Amino acid sequence: MTLPFVLAAFSLFTLPMVSLSGRSQSTANTVYEVYALGYAIYPDYPTSSFVAGADQTRKTDAQMMFWLIKGPGGRTVLVDAGCYHERFVKGQGLKDFIKPTEALAKLGLSPGDVTDIIISHLHWDHADGVDLFPNAKVWIQKDEYAYYTGAAWQTGGRHGGIDPEDVLTLVRLNTEGKVNLVDGDDREIIDGIRVYTGGRHTFASQYVGVRTAGGTVVIASDNVYLYENLQRRAPIAQTFDADSNLRAQERMRRIASRPDLIVPGHDPEVFVKFPKPGNGVARIQ
């Protein structure tokens, strides 16, 4: 979500990167459980900032969430990591906030249990918590990483909603060998978990397809903000390219086994459509 936040330009040293390209050749046919985990509410957010063309007087209590992909053998994958620093929690006026680690604990998991974090994009409410999980490998699009550690901060660059400290944290994790750079679209990074580009919420945002017992779930993150985007076939209002966003939405419909298995990034209705197990946790099935 791109939210009002004053950012200063800064520069980064060029550091070695761990890259990943190509598709996994695994044929294990692993299946997963997928959960949405709520961690805060951003009250009275303009709906017109979510849905292009929406009435500018409308407001939405935006659900702040991230997602858990739970697999066999202790594989515990997060899609995004929420936020936790006070500059966001208090600075952005979040309500009903709990630390992402506390949200994860509702499913009996600790920070050290997380094996992987797929960062859909680098906005603060999705990437700020990446350093809460000490054993996790991080997966991010190579072009997203390159842009926001470089050109975004040059004259003419776009970095709204990207926090400098979060970028520096990601660079540090990269120097520690904890970052995998995904080289492009339609990549199976883990057996049964595939990432796609094209939504263009940020420079190279990605969304995730997950094999479950009930079919393929698509975790759209902010490439689709609300169910309303899908229902109206309306692009998200904050995107590098509205046409690409619409094409991505159509592609999500083809990837997901059912339309209701496309999970938007900030819609509180996720927890209404999927009310179990409850208490801020929704199993997508």
HELIX and SHEET records of a PDB file:
HELIX    1   1 THR A   47  SER A   49  5                                   3    
HELIX    2   2 PRO A   72  GLY A   74  5                                   3    
HELIX    3   3 GLU A   86  VAL A   89  1                                   4    
HELIX    4   4 PRO A  100  ALA A  105  1                                   6    
HELIX    5   5 PRO A  111  ASP A  113  5                                   3    
HELIX    6   6 TRP A  124  ALA A  127  1                                   4    
HELIX    7   7 ASP A  128  LEU A  132  5                                   5    
HELIX    8   8 LYS A  142  TYR A  148  1                                   7    
HELIX    9   9 ALA A  151  TRP A  153  5                                   3    
HELIX   10  10 PRO A  164  THR A  175  1                                  12    
HELIX   11  11 TYR A  227  ARG A  232  1                                   6    
HELIX   12  12 ALA A  242  ILE A  255  1                                  14    
HELIX   13  13 PRO A  259  LEU A  261  5                                   3    
HELIX   14  14 VAL A  270  LYS A  273  1                                   4    
SHEET    1   A 8 SER A  19  LEU A  20  0                                        
SHEET    2   A 8 VAL A 179  VAL A 182  1                                        
SHEET    3   A 8 LYS A 137  GLN A 141  1                                        
SHEET    4   A 8 ASP A 116  ILE A 118  1                                        
SHEET    5   A 8 THR A  76  VAL A  79  1                                        
SHEET    6   A 8 LYS A  59  LYS A  70 -1                                        
SHEET    7   A 8 GLU A  33  PRO A  46 -1                                        
SHEET    8   A 8 VAL A 281  ARG A 283 -1                                        
SHEET    1   B 5 ARG A 187  ILE A 190  0                                        
SHEET    2   B 5 ILE A 193  THR A 197 -1                                        
SHEET    3   B 5 GLN A 206  THR A 212 -1                                        
SHEET    4   B 5 GLY A 215  SER A 221 -1                                        
SHEET    5   B 5 ILE A 262  PRO A 264  1                                        
END                                                                             
